[in-house]
Amino acid sequence: MRLAIVLYPGFADWECALLMAAARTHLGVEIDVATADGATVTSMGGLDVSPHLSIDALDPAGFDGLVICGGTVWDTAEAPDLSGTIRTFDRDKRLVAAICGGVNALATCGLLDRVEHTGNNAASLAALHGYRGQTHYREQPQALRSGHVITAAGTAPISFAGEILRGLGLGSEELDGFLALYGREHVAATSAG
């Protein structure tokens, strides 16, 4: 099993970290990081990541899924156009997942025009050129999987990781328990008398 994780300068450290660590360490999934030109990128938090390959070298035949991480680039005029790569993975029915601003890449290439999806908010997607999926947008805090397409707000890295792993056929009671451990901090604290 092999996943391609797309990172750009200013990527959001937390959005794909749990996915990458859990998939690689606990499930034996090979993780390949791809960047625009195959050069090192620096995250929002200052973490430098050396990629395995450039985005142009991504071939769906060698991967089970494509994951696009969010970050600062997606809300700028320098937002990259990943349409060709996304459409190739989609055409081959490979898993295509995006979180936070990375969802913009799916929206602008038309992938979200026909599937249920979520993201940071409906208004930010509606403002994007080429996006026609407003009727399929779902306002929810958790990641959403619709067939082989997975989307999430930047505040949902845990359910994002879970939906990707389930989408790859790696779901289990053990995975559910593992992800629940990370979600415990969101359970309201109760006060004892």
Secondary structure, DSSP 8 states (H G I E B T S, - for coil): -EEEEE--TTB-HHHHHHHHHIIIIIH--EEEEEESSS--EE-TTS-EE--SEEGGG--GGG-SEEEE--BGGGGSTT----HHHHHHHHHTT-EEEEEGGGHHHHHHTTGGGSS-B--S-HHHHHTSTT---GGGB---SS-EEETTEEEE-TT-HHHHHHHHHHHTT---HHHHHHHHHHHGGGS------
